[in-house]
C-alpha cells in the first residue's frame, strides 16, 4: 500500500506563553531592586565589600533577561499589528 500524502503547513512555534514575558519583566525588576539593595549593604559594611560581585552579577543577568523579554514582546506586537497570528 502506498503511504497517503497529506500536505499541510504548521504554524511557527514560539516558546512560552505571551503572559509569561510580562511576568518575567516584573520579576527582573524586583531582582534589580533587590540587587541594588545588596550593593548598598555591601558598600556599608567592610566585611561584605568583597562580595559585591554577587549583586552586580544579578543586575547584569536581570538586564539581559529584560532585554530579551522586551524583544519577544515587540516581536509579538509586530506580528499582531501585521494581522499575523502571534503563535
Secondary structure by P-SEA (a helix, b strand, c coil): cccbbbbbbbcccccccaaaaaaaaaaaaaaaaaaaaaaaaaaacccccccaaaaaaaaaaaaaaaaaaaaaaaaaaaaaaaccccc
